[in-house]
């Protein structure tokens, strides 16, 4: 059965986790929000996925920068400051006894509306803030063996329709792409931009390797990925030629290696795209970048304090 790059095995400990809902820690079965909440009614909100390593949240500053930038873009007041968000994140980890192999979903919506209606002026509560921390480990098989992609007809849209740089709760575009890829028997969807150039995947960012060079999309039609940006930095620091540019599926099919990136799984190789074999095994560039990425995450959490 095909599974995405974000695939993980179920962990029975997650049945008993405590979830932070607006500052209150409650058991999973009682973690609820109003049916009038902006996120439920309209997908009106922004979110971040965070990874815990050695008891610290990796790259937290970058994630909170993106969260606050997204909230400002949609004119949403988060209602508390970054220090309080960080305190709640670590309080959730501590309450659940978590320090390794943990993935956090931090979600902020505009709050409760008086009626199911788009206009933000009907919001009658502060922002809703939910923190879900779960025991989740990336699949080691995916990191070594890789995944398959299928190019879908669903495109990444123009920013004047819905800016793809927003990490919003409105993910139907990506969900539709994911469904099409799954129906085709692939692990994840490869999505093109409105001009037909390669943009991104439905839940990860996409890279290819050609003749020792690392290519990724221009970034004009994809989320400003934290791991994507980190990989670009790692390449530059290591003297590996890296380019953000337009390229087509022809370039992809002729690539020496391909991989996807995301906060949960890091770097995952791609072995097959649209039936074309890219690499039967993890290539040397992907393996090198995986090691550089792990080292950078280790350095980040080693230098990071906590409340």
C-alpha positions, 0 to 999 in steps of 0.5 A: 500500500502506498504511504506518504513521506509523512507516514508513521506507525501508530503509537498506543501512547497517543490514546492517553495524551493531554491536549492544550486547548486555549491554555487548558490541558485536557484528555484527548477525548475531551479536547473540543472546540465550538462548531462555530469556530472559524477553523471548523466553519471556514478553515480560517487560521494558520498552523505549524508542524514542529519536531521535538529532539532531545527535549527541545523543539527544533528550529522553533524561532523560524516556525514562530516567525512563519506563524506570526507572519501568516497571522499578520497576512490574514489580519488575525490577532493571535492574542498572546505573545511568543513567550506564552506560546513557547511556555504552552508548547513545553508545558504540553510536552512536560504534561505528557512526559515527552522528549523524543520522537514527538511531533507537534501540531500548533493551530491558531484560528480566528476564534468563535463566530456568532454565526457561520459566516465569512465576515471576520467582524462576526467573531466573538472570541479571542483566537483559538489556540490548540497544541497537539503533541503526539508520539510519532517517528518517521518511517526509517524505511521511507528515509532509506528506500524512498517514495513514489510521486504522481503528477496531478492535474491540480495546480498550485494557484496564483497568490491573488486567488489564495496565496500558497505561501500561507500555511493556512487551515484551508488545505483542500487544494492539497487534499484534492491533489493527494487524493488523485495521487493515492488513486494512481497508486503513488505515495504523494502528489507532485504539483505544477504551477500555473505555467506548467513548471514543477512547484511542490508536493501536496505535503512536502517540498520537492528537489532534484539532483542533476550532475551534482547540482541541487534544484528546487522550484522558484518558490513562487507557488509554494509554502516557505518551507522551513526544512526547504530553506534549511536544505538550501542553506546546507547546500550553500554552506557545503559548497554544493551548487543549489538553484531555485529555478523554474524547471519542467517534468522533462528535467525531473524525469532525467534527474539523477536523484530526487527527494522531498523535505518536511519538518516531520520526516526531514529528507526523504528520497524519491525513487519513482515519478509517474512510472519513471525510475529516478533511483532504485536506492538512496543516492549519494547526494540525498544521503549526504544532505540527510547527514548534514541536516541531522547535524544541523538539527543537533546543533540547533537543539543543543544551543536552545533553551526552554522555559 
